Amino acid sequence: MNLPLDGIRVADLTQVMGGPFCTMQLGDLGADVIKVEPPAGDLSRSMGGAQLRMPGDDNAPFFALNRNKRSIVLDLTRDGDRDAFMALVRTADVLVESYRPGVTKRLGVDYDTVATVNPRLIYASISGFGQTGPYADRPGFDLIAQGMSGIMSVTGEPGGTPVKCGVPIADLSVGLIATNGILAALIARGTTGRGQHVDTSLFESALAMSVWETTEYWTTGEAPHAMGSAHRLSAPYQAFRTRDGYITLAALTSLQWERLCATLDRSTLATDERFATNAARMANQPALVREIEAALAARTTADWVERMLGAGVPAGPIHDFAQVFADAHTHARHMIENVDHPIAGRVPTLGFPLKMSDTPPRVRRAPPLLGEHSAEILRELGMEGRE
């Protein structure tokens, strides 16, 4: 079965998370992703210490982000290895790099240089703050980007200490946005015949996720603040305590609000002037939470979820990851795949959130051993003997 990116070759000069997440998506879609690693390998091969050690030489973080890739070891500070890299560039459609701005120039593999070798190349740069601007030279980390993009100012409970998003949202969003840019550039190349430079950063990608918060700021002139699990524009829409845990409820319309009140056996709340409209509920949110939680205390989360869904009120439990992977829906949507690794054996990996009827993504390769495909790739490039 063909895949959407069959025939597309990607030279991958990225490490750790944001860049590898981008190139893994391209690999999942069928691209031939060649991971160019320094002699010490991608830093994620050793991240996590003994706690995340896999059989063999690599740790679990590397496994999470590097399926569907081949690995070649090249030291780009050496002329011979840089020559091999340029031979790879001549055959590539896409190059993705995640060095701090200026490093590729020093190595002689910057966009202006490689574009003379392959004018059709799509060259994507992923950095902390972008290739231009006063912060371009700063190191980029998810935590720093979350703090400087405003995300940490609106995460956590009101008045609490700064809290980052529970998942590395800047790292992951930059991978998604870079992938989007690469695919758009490939489409544009079909018209122009030319490649181009795609430039994105952790800071911009994190900021781009704040569509609600920036809208609130521009509309009111006031900086948004942390609201816990509550929504900025609608209530009730948050997590509430039950007898044995928490439930998430979303009653965004008048009909849903009335159904929620009836299901809670608190029909009088629907006509209470404090809660009669969404604006009133937002203005009286602390009282609204107290009233709802007083009613929810009578039953378990599982009982309430069943009752709410039966009444047409959007609701759900809050799962930890053990519960997520025990859930029948996770399995029905094929969100667990397995890959056969030559040393670690059969290893679970996240499935594909993108379902395609004609050309579905699939796992074709295990995360590669360091330099596993060096000789193979050099032979393809006509550089036998260099390995």
C-alpha positions in Angstrom: 0.0 0.0 0.0 1.4 3.4 -0.9 1.8 6.1 1.7 1.2 9.9 1.1 4.9 10.7 1.2 6.2 7.8 -0.7 9.3 8.9 -2.7 10.0 11.9 -0.4 13.4 11.8 1.3 14.1 13.7 4.5 17.5 14.5 5.9 16.9 14.8 9.7 19.4 16.9 11.7 17.3 17.2 14.8 17.6 15.9 18.4 15.5 15.3 21.5 11.8 16.3 20.9 10.4 19.1 18.7 12.4 18.2 15.6 12.2 14.4 16.0 8.4 14.7 16.5 8.2 16.6 13.2 10.3 14.1 11.3 8.6 11.1 12.8 5.3 12.4 11.5 6.9 12.7 8.0 8.2 9.1 8.4 4.8 7.9 9.5 3.3 9.3 6.3 5.8 7.4 4.2 8.9 9.6 3.8 12.3 8.0 3.9 13.7 9.8 7.0 17.4 9.6 7.3 18.5 10.6 10.8 21.9 12.1 10.7 23.5 11.7 14.1 26.8 12.8 15.6 29.1 10.1 16.9 27.6 10.4 20.4 24.0 10.0 19.0 20.8 11.9 19.6 20.8 13.2 23.2 17.5 11.4 23.8 19.2 8.1 23.5 20.5 8.7 27.0 17.8 10.8 28.5 15.8 9.6 31.6 18.6 7.6 33.2 18.2 4.1 34.5 14.5 4.6 35.1 13.7 4.7 31.4 16.5 2.3 30.2 15.5 0.0 27.4 17.3 -3.3 26.6 20.4 -2.3 24.6 22.1 1.1 24.5 19.1 3.4 24.1 16.5 4.9 26.5 12.7 5.1 26.1 12.6 8.8 25.1 14.5 7.9 21.9 12.1 5.1 21.2 9.1 7.5 21.6 10.1 9.8 18.8 12.2 8.0 16.2 10.2 5.1 14.6 10.1 5.0 10.8 13.7 6.4 10.4 17.1 5.2 9.4 20.2 6.3 11.2 23.6 7.3 9.8 26.5 8.7 11.9 28.2 11.7 10.4 30.5 14.2 12.1 29.8 17.4 10.3 32.9 19.1 11.6 34.9 16.7 9.4 35.3 17.5 5.7 34.8 13.9 4.5 31.6 13.5 6.6 30.3 16.8 5.4 30.9 15.7 1.8 28.8 12.6 2.5 26.1 14.9 4.0 26.1 17.1 0.9 25.7 13.9 -1.2 22.6 13.1 0.9 21.3 16.7 0.4 21.5 16.3 -3.4 19.0 13.4 -3.1 16.8 14.9 -0.4 13.4 16.7 -0.7 13.4 18.0 2.8 16.0 18.9 5.4 15.0 19.5 9.0 17.4 21.0 11.6 17.1 22.1 15.2 20.4 23.8 15.9 20.6 27.1 17.6 20.7 29.8 14.9 24.2 30.3 13.5 25.4 26.7 14.1 24.5 25.4 10.7 26.4 28.4 9.1 29.5 27.4 11.1 29.1 23.8 10.0 28.6 24.8 6.4 25.1 23.3 6.1 23.0 26.4 6.4 20.1 27.1 4.0 22.0 29.4 1.6 24.8 26.9 1.2 22.7 23.8 0.7 20.2 25.6 -1.6 23.0 26.0 -4.1 23.5 22.2 -4.0 19.8 21.5 -4.2 17.5 24.4 -5.2 14.4 22.2 -4.8 15.2 21.4 -1.1 12.6 22.3 1.6 14.8 23.4 4.5 13.0 23.6 7.8 14.6 25.2 10.9 13.3 24.6 14.4 14.7 26.7 17.2 13.8 28.3 20.5 13.0 31.8 19.3 13.3 31.7 15.5 16.1 32.7 13.1 15.6 36.5 13.6 14.8 38.9 16.4 16.5 39.9 19.7 16.2 36.5 21.3 17.3 34.4 18.3 20.6 33.4 20.0 18.9 32.2 23.2 18.8 28.5 23.9 15.4 26.9 23.4 13.6 24.7 25.9 9.9 23.8 26.3 9.8 25.2 29.8 11.4 28.5 28.8 9.0 28.8 25.8 6.0 28.1 27.9 7.0 30.8 30.4 7.8 33.5 27.8 4.8 32.8 25.6 2.3 33.4 28.3 1.2 29.8 28.7 2.4 29.4 32.3 0.6 32.6 33.3 -2.7 31.0 32.5 -2.0 27.4 33.7 -2.7 26.2 37.2 -5.1 27.3 39.9 -6.0 31.0 40.4 -3.4 32.7 42.6 -1.1 29.6 42.6 2.6 29.3 41.7 3.5 29.1 38.1 2.7 25.7 36.5 3.7 24.5 33.1 1.3 22.5 30.9 1.5 18.8 31.9 2.7 17.8 28.4 5.6 19.6 26.6 3.2 21.7 24.6 5.9 24.0 23.0 8.0 21.1 21.9 5.1 19.2 20.4 3.3 22.1 18.8 6.5 23.2 17.1 6.8 19.7 15.6 3.2 19.9 14.3 3.6 23.4 12.9 6.9 22.6 11.2 5.3 19.5 9.6 2.5 21.7 8.4 4.9 24.1 6.9 7.0 21.4 5.2 3.9 19.8 3.6 2.7 23.3 2.4 6.2 24.0 0.9 6.2 20.6 -0.9 2.8 21.5 -2.5 4.2 25.0 -3.4 7.2 23.4 -5.0 4.9 21.5 -7.3 3.9 24.8 -8.8 7.2 26.8 -8.6 9.7 24.1 -8.9 11.7 25.7 -6.1 12.4 24.9 -2.5 12.2 27.4 0.4 13.3 28.0 4.0 10.6 27.1 6.6 11.4 28.9 10.0 9.5 28.2 13.2 10.2 28.2 16.9 9.1 26.9 20.3 8.1 30.4 21.4 6.0 31.2 18.3 4.4 27.7 18.3 3.5 28.0 22.0 2.1 31.5 21.5 0.0 30.3 18.5 -1.8 27.9 20.8 -3.2 30.8 22.9 -6.1 31.8 20.6 -8.6 32.2 23.5 -6.2 34.0 25.8 -4.9 36.5 23.2 -8.5 37.2 22.1 -9.4 38.0 25.7 -6.5 40.3 26.1 -7.1 42.2 22.9 -10.8 42.5 23.7 -10.6 43.5 27.4 -7.1 45.1 27.6 -6.5 42.9 30.7 -4.0 40.0 30.8 -5.8 36.7 31.3 -5.1 34.7 34.5 -5.0 31.1 35.5 -8.4 29.5 36.0 -7.6 25.9 36.8 -9.7 23.6 34.6 -12.5 26.3 34.0 -13.2 27.8 30.6 -12.5 31.5 29.8 -15.8 32.1 28.1 -18.4 29.5 29.3 -19.6 28.0 32.5 -20.0 25.3 33.7 -17.1 23.8 31.7 -14.5 22.3 34.1 -13.7 19.5 36.5 -15.9 19.0 39.5 -15.4 16.9 42.6 -17.7 13.9 43.0 -18.0 11.4 45.9 -14.9 9.4 44.8 -12.9 11.7 42.5 -13.6 14.2 39.7 -15.8 14.5 36.6 -15.6 16.9 33.7 -18.8 18.6 32.7 -19.5 20.9 29.7 -22.9 22.6 29.7 -22.4 25.3 27.1 -26.0 25.9 25.9 -29.2 26.8 27.7 -30.6 23.3 27.0 -27.5 21.6 28.3 -27.6 23.7 31.5 -31.2 22.8 32.1 -30.5 19.2 31.6 -27.6 19.3 33.9 -29.7 20.9 36.7 -32.4 18.3 36.2 -29.9 15.4 36.3 -28.4 16.8 39.5 -31.9 17.1 40.9 -31.4 20.8 41.3 -33.9 22.2 38.8 -34.2 25.4 40.7 -30.6 26.3 39.7 -31.8 26.7 36.1 -33.9 29.7 37.1 -31.7 31.1 39.8 -30.8 34.6 38.7 -27.2 34.0 39.6 -27.0 31.2 37.0 -29.8 31.9 34.5 -27.5 32.9 31.7 -23.9 32.1 30.8 -22.8 35.7 31.7 -24.4 35.3 35.1 -22.8 31.9 35.6 -19.4 33.3 34.7 -19.9 36.2 37.1 -20.8 33.9 39.9 -18.5 31.0 39.2 -17.4 30.2 42.8 -21.0 29.9 43.9 -21.8 27.8 40.8 -19.0 25.4 41.6 -20.2 25.1 45.2 -23.7 24.3 44.2 -22.8 21.7 41.5 -20.2 20.0 43.8 -22.7 19.8 46.6 -25.0 17.8 44.4 -22.2 15.7 42.8 -21.1 14.5 46.3 -24.0 12.1 46.3 -22.6 9.7 43.7 -19.4 8.3 42.2 -17.8 9.6 39.1 -18.7 6.5 37.0 -22.4 6.8 38.1 -22.5 10.5 37.2 -20.9 10.1 33.8 -23.5 7.5 32.9 -26.3 9.7 34.1 -25.0 12.8 32.4 -24.4 11.2 29.0 -27.9 9.6 29.2 -29.4 13.0 29.8 -27.5 14.6 26.9 -25.0 16.5 29.1 -21.3 16.2 27.8 -19.3 14.6 30.6 -16.3 12.4 31.2 -13.9 11.0 33.9 -10.3 12.1 34.4 -8.1 9.2 33.5 -4.4 8.6 34.3 -2.4 6.9 31.6 -2.9 3.4 33.0 -6.7 4.0 32.7 -6.2 5.5 29.2 -4.5 2.4 27.9 -7.0 0.1 29.5 -9.9 2.0 27.9 -11.7 0.1 25.1 -12.0 3.3 23.0 -8.2 3.7 23.0 -8.0 0.2 21.5 -10.9 0.7 19.2 -9.2 3.7 17.7 -5.9 1.8 17.4 -3.9 4.2 19.5 -1.5 1.5 20.6 0.9 0.1 18.0 3.8 -2.3 18.4 7.2 -2.3 16.8 9.7 -5.2 16.7 13.1 -3.8 17.8 16.2 -5.9 17.1 17.4 -5.7 20.8 14.4 -4.5 22.9 12.0 -6.9 21.3 8.3 -6.0 20.8 7.8 -2.5 22.1 4.6 -0.5 22.3 4.3 2.8 20.6 1.6 5.4 20.3 -0.8 4.9 17.3 -1.6 7.4 14.7 -4.1 10.2 15.6 -4.6 10.7 11.8 -6.9 8.2 10.1 -6.8 8.1 6.3 -9.1 5.8 4.3 -6.8 5.3 1.3 -3.2 5.8 2.5 -3.2 5.3 6.3 0.1 5.9 8.2 1.8 2.7 9.5 4.8 1.6 11.5 7.4 0.4 9.0 10.6 0.6 11.0 11.7 0.3 14.6 13.6 3.2 16.1 17.1 2.7 14.7 20.3 1.7 16.5 22.9 4.4 16.3 24.4 4.3 12.9 22.5 1.2 12.0 22.0 2.2 8.4 25.3 4.1 7.8 26.7 1.6 5.3 23.4 1.1 3.5 22.8 4.8 3.0 26.4 5.5 1.9 26.0 2.7 -0.7 22.8 4.4 -1.9 24.8 7.6 -2.3 27.5 6.0 -4.3 30.0 6.5 -1.5 30.9 2.8 -0.7 34.0 2.4 1.4 33.5 5.5 3.5 31.7 3.5 6.2 
